[in-house]
Amino acid sequence: MSLQIILLLLALAGLSGIAFGYFLRWIISLGKRGSMELEIRQMRMDAEEKSKHIIEEAERKAKEKSEELSTEHKERERELKGTEERLVRKEELLDNRQVNLDSEAESLSRKQEDVQTTKQKAEELVREQQEKLEKVANLSAVEAKDELLKSIEKQYEQDIESRMRKLDISGNERLEKRAQEILTTAVHRLGNSVVSDVLATTISLPSDEIKGKIIGKEGRNIRAFERATGVDVIVDDTPGTITLSSYDPMRRQIARIALENLILDGRIQPAKIEEAVQKAEAEINTIIKKKGAEAAYEARVPNLDPKLLMILGRLYFRTSYGQNVLDHSVEVAHLAGMLAEELGADAAVARAGALFHDIGKAVDHEVPGTHVEIGRRILQKFGVDEAIIKAMQAHHEEYPYETPESMIVQVADAISGGRPGARRDSVENYIKRLEELEALANSEPGVEKSYAIAAGREIRVIVKPEAITDLEARKLARDIADKIEKELQYPGEIKVSVIRETRVIEYAR
């Protein structure tokens, strides 16, 4: 019984605790609700205060901006008003100026009319006076002018001729002296020897038995060799030698190397011949590259494209009048550089233009056109400086002399090709050039005889004294020189000497 009471009391106590807990929770919730309402009310008040401040700040800034805009507007109005006033004043000035110009134009027009009227009156007076003079003298104005000029020319012919001779002598002496000094200095600084090339190459054989191997059975080997190299193989009775003949020095050189290698190998047959020729061509390409680089280094022309050096090196196997073109180009480069230094021109441009002046000859047998035009296209393709192109393109006067360096290159080329022993020509061409020179001089009126002397470097012209005066003789010399420059091709220069001799013979009896 007591246990049940205890359990009952515990149950009542538990229910009382639960009820009390719910009561406390309700009390606490009421307190929290009140505090939350207070917080919300405080937040609302804070928000209203901030919004009030924001509105006041916005109103203040708007007021300041309005005042600023108003001030700016007034300032612009003042500026516009000032600009308008200035434009009005300018317009007034322009109107006044236009009025003045109109008045001046009208005045000039009236003056022009007056001048035209006066000119017409003067022309009429001059024409009347001229007609009166023509009637008196029985000569027209043209006839009178011609007579006057003839009389003056005849009266002062001796003085004019003497004066011209004096001026020519003095001027030529100064120029000739200076030119000789410059050219002598350049030539003395460069004294390269020149070796003329030939059209045949002789190869020494270890024994005459090799000749039979070169010829082969029924000439099979020699025909294969000639077909592969493009040269003529001459096998004669000369002991221990064989001759290779060709107008192309590169082919001749390839054939020489290939044949020497075949002789060393001892196996001479068509297959080996083709192999030897291919190896010789590769060796020649190496030589071409080496010679191009050496020429550029010797001429002091740096930073060149390797392909351009290859084209330049091909000139090593090209000749002109028996002169090696690559050696000639290097020589011209040295001369041009020295002349440019003496004259104060660009020595680097002159050397480069001189080195490349004949580069077109390396491929002129493969590409149509003159070697000058081919050379211009090659240099333009490799992006060479335009000043260098202008320097090289005028050495045969196909293009005008645009720069001092172009004239220097032409002079250096003439010195290199014109000095004694530099070039070789055939007797037929030599005689033909002399005959053309004499025929050109003989074609001029008043010429009695002409003689080409000093290996074609000078022509002496003897004129008829009764047909040509001393003054006309000087003009004849200039005309012949101009005609030679236009119609003939020649290295260096040609001196023209006109000789007029008058002999008076009398007998005393």
SULNORFEN-V254521 format. One record per residue. N is the residue number from 0. RES is the residue in one small letter. SS is DSSP state (~ for helix, > for strand, _ for the rest). OMEGA is omega in whole degrees, 0 to 359 (* if undefined). Layout:
N;RES;SS;OMEGA
N;RES;SS;OMEGA
This chain:
0;m;_;179
1;s;~;179
2;l;~;179
3;q;~;179
4;i;~;180
5;i;~;179
6;l;~;180
7;l;~;180
8;l;~;178
9;l;~;179
10;a;~;179
11;l;~;179
12;a;~;179
13;g;~;180
14;l;~;179
15;s;~;179
16;g;~;180
17;i;~;180
18;a;~;179
19;f;~;179
20;g;~;178
21;y;~;179
22;f;~;179
23;l;~;179
24;r;~;181
25;w;~;178
26;i;~;182
27;i;~;179
28;s;~;177
29;l;~;179
30;g;~;179
31;k;~;181
32;r;~;179
33;g;~;180
34;s;~;178
35;m;~;178
36;e;~;178
37;l;~;179
38;e;~;180
39;i;~;179
40;r;~;181
41;q;~;178
42;m;~;179
43;r;~;180
44;m;~;178
45;d;~;180
46;a;~;178
47;e;~;179
48;e;~;180
49;k;~;179
50;s;~;178
51;k;~;179
52;h;~;180
53;i;~;180
54;i;~;180
55;e;~;180
56;e;~;179
57;a;~;178
58;e;~;180
59;r;~;180
60;k;~;179
61;a;~;179
62;k;~;179
63;e;~;179
64;k;~;179
65;s;~;178
66;e;~;180
67;e;~;179
68;l;~;179
69;s;~;178
70;t;~;179
71;e;~;178
72;h;~;179
73;k;~;180
74;e;~;179
75;r;~;177
76;e;~;178
77;r;~;179
78;e;~;179
79;l;~;179
80;k;~;178
81;g;~;179
82;t;~;178
83;e;~;179
84;e;~;179
85;r;~;179
86;l;~;178
87;v;~;179
88;r;~;178
89;k;~;179
90;e;~;177
91;e;~;178
92;l;~;179
93;l;~;177
94;d;~;178
95;n;~;180
96;r;~;179
97;q;~;178
98;v;~;179
99;n;~;179
100;l;~;178
101;d;~;179
102;s;~;178
103;e;~;179
104;a;~;178
105;e;~;179
106;s;~;178
107;l;~;179
108;s;~;178
109;r;~;179
110;k;~;179
111;q;~;177
112;e;~;178
113;d;~;180
114;v;~;179
115;q;~;178
116;t;~;179
117;t;~;179
118;k;~;179
119;q;~;179
120;k;~;180
121;a;~;178
122;e;~;177
123;e;~;178
124;l;~;179
125;v;~;180
126;r;~;178
127;e;~;179
128;q;~;179
129;q;~;178
130;e;~;178
131;k;~;179
132;l;~;179
133;e;~;177
134;k;~;181
135;v;~;185
136;a;~;184
137;n;_;179
138;l;_;173
139;s;_;181
140;a;~;179
141;v;~;179
142;e;~;179
143;a;~;178
144;k;~;179
145;d;~;179
146;e;~;180
147;l;~;180
148;l;~;179
149;k;~;180
150;s;~;179
151;i;~;180
152;e;~;179
153;k;~;182
154;q;~;185
155;y;~;181
156;e;~;181
157;q;~;179
158;d;~;179
159;i;~;181
160;e;~;179
161;s;~;179
162;r;~;178
163;m;~;179
164;r;~;180
165;k;~;180
166;l;~;180
167;d;~;182
168;i;~;182
169;s;~;180
170;g;~;180
171;n;~;179
172;e;~;179
173;r;~;181
174;l;~;181
175;e;~;180
176;k;~;180
177;r;~;179
178;a;~;179
179;q;~;178
180;e;~;182
181;i;~;182
182;l;~;179
183;t;~;178
184;t;~;182
185;a;~;182
186;v;~;179
187;h;~;178
188;r;~;179
189;l;_;181
190;g;_;180
191;n;_;173
192;s;_;182
193;v;_;177
194;v;_;180
195;s;_;177
196;d;_;180
197;v;_;184
198;l;_;182
199;a;>;179
200;t;>;180
201;t;>;181
202;i;>;178
203;s;>;181
204;l;_;178
205;p;_;178
206;s;_;180
207;d;_;178
208;e;~;180
209;i;~;180
210;k;~;179
211;g;~;178
212;k;~;180
213;i;~;180
214;i;~;179
215;g;_;180
216;k;~;181
217;e;~;177
218;g;~;185
219;r;~;183
220;n;~;183
221;i;~;177
222;r;~;178
223;a;~;179
224;f;~;179
225;e;~;180
226;r;~;182
227;a;~;185
228;t;~;183
229;g;_;178
230;v;_;176
231;d;>;178
232;v;>;182
233;i;>;177
234;v;_;181
235;d;_;183
236;d;_;180
237;t;_;185
238;p;_;173
239;g;_;181
240;t;>;173
241;i;>;187
242;t;>;174
243;l;>;184
244;s;>;177
245;s;_;175
246;y;_;180
247;d;_;182
248;p;~;179
249;m;~;177
250;r;~;181
251;r;~;179
252;q;~;177
253;i;~;179
254;a;~;180
255;r;~;181
256;i;~;181
257;a;~;182
258;l;~;178
259;e;~;178
260;n;~;178
261;l;~;179
262;i;~;178
263;l;~;180
264;d;~;179
265;g;_;179
266;r;_;182
267;i;_;179
268;q;_;186
269;p;~;181
270;a;~;179
271;k;~;178
272;i;~;178
273;e;~;178
274;e;~;180
275;a;~;179
276;v;~;178
277;q;~;177
278;k;~;178
279;a;~;177
280;e;~;177
281;a;~;178
282;e;~;178
283;i;~;177
284;n;~;177
285;t;~;179
286;i;~;179
287;i;~;179
288;k;~;181
289;k;~;182
290;k;~;177
291;g;~;179
292;a;~;179
293;e;~;180
294;a;~;179
295;a;~;179
296;y;~;181
297;e;~;180
298;a;_;180
299;r;_;175
300;v;_;187
301;p;_;171
302;n;_;179
303;l;_;178
304;d;_;180
305;p;~;178
306;k;~;177
307;l;~;176
308;l;~;177
309;m;~;178
310;i;~;178
311;l;~;180
312;g;~;178
313;r;~;178
314;l;~;177
315;y;~;180
316;f;~;179
317;r;_;179
318;t;>;176
319;s;>;184
320;y;_;179
321;g;_;181
322;q;>;177
323;n;>;188
324;v;~;179
325;l;~;176
326;d;~;177
327;h;~;180
328;s;~;178
329;v;~;178
330;e;~;178
331;v;~;178
332;a;~;177
333;h;~;180
334;l;~;181
335;a;~;178
336;g;~;179
337;m;~;179
338;l;~;179
339;a;~;177
340;e;~;179
341;e;~;184
342;l;~;180
343;g;_;177
344;a;_;180
345;d;_;184
346;a;~;181
347;a;~;179
348;v;~;180
349;a;~;179
350;r;~;181
351;a;~;178
352;g;~;178
353;a;~;180
354;l;~;183
355;f;_;188
356;h;_;179
357;d;_;184
358;i;~;177
359;g;~;179
360;k;~;180
361;a;~;183
362;v;_;184
363;d;_;176
364;h;_;179
365;e;_;184
366;v;_;180
367;p;_;179
368;g;_;176
369;t;_;182
370;h;~;177
371;v;~;180
372;e;~;178
373;i;~;179
374;g;~;178
375;r;~;181
376;r;~;179
377;i;~;182
378;l;~;177
379;q;~;180
380;k;~;182
381;f;_;174
382;g;_;179
383;v;_;182
384;d;_;182
385;e;~;178
386;a;~;178
387;i;~;178
388;i;~;178
389;k;~;180
390;a;~;184
391;m;~;191
392;q;_;186
393;a;_;187
394;h;_;173
395;h;_;178
396;e;_;171
397;e;_;177
398;y;_;181
399;p;_;176
400;y;_;184
401;e;_;183
402;t;_;175
403;p;~;180
404;e;~;178
405;s;~;177
406;m;~;179
407;i;~;179
408;v;~;179
409;q;~;180
410;v;~;180
411;a;~;177
412;d;~;179
413;a;~;179
414;i;~;182
415;s;~;181
416;g;~;185
417;g;~;181
418;r;_;185
419;p;_;177
420;g;_;183
421;a;_;185
422;r;_;180
423;r;_;179
424;d;_;179
425;s;_;180
426;v;~;180
427;e;~;179
428;n;~;179
429;y;~;180
430;i;~;179
431;k;~;180
432;r;~;178
433;l;~;179
434;e;~;178
435;e;~;179
436;l;~;179
437;e;~;180
438;a;~;179
439;l;~;179
440;a;~;181
441;n;~;181
442;s;_;180
443;e;_;180
444;p;_;178
445;g;_;181
446;v;>;179
447;e;>;179
448;k;>;175
449;s;>;183
450;y;>;173
451;a;>;183
452;i;>;178
453;a;~;179
454;a;~;179
455;g;~;179
456;r;_;181
457;e;>;173
458;i;>;179
459;r;>;185
460;v;>;178
461;i;>;183
462;v;>;177
463;k;_;185
464;p;_;181
465;e;_;182
466;a;_;185
467;i;_;176
468;t;_;178
469;d;~;179
470;l;~;177
471;e;~;178
472;a;~;178
473;r;~;177
474;k;~;179
475;l;~;179
476;a;~;179
477;r;~;179
478;d;~;179
479;i;~;179
480;a;~;178
481;d;~;181
482;k;~;177
483;i;~;180
484;e;~;183
485;k;~;191
486;e;~;185
487;l;_;174
488;q;_;186
489;y;_;175
490;p;_;178
491;g;_;181
492;e;_;179
493;i;_;179
494;k;>;179
495;v;>;179
496;s;>;177
497;v;>;184
498;i;>;176
499;r;_;183
500;e;_;177
501;t;_;178
502;r;_;177
503;v;_;184
504;i;_;175
505;e;_;181
506;y;_;175
507;a;_;182
508;r;_;*
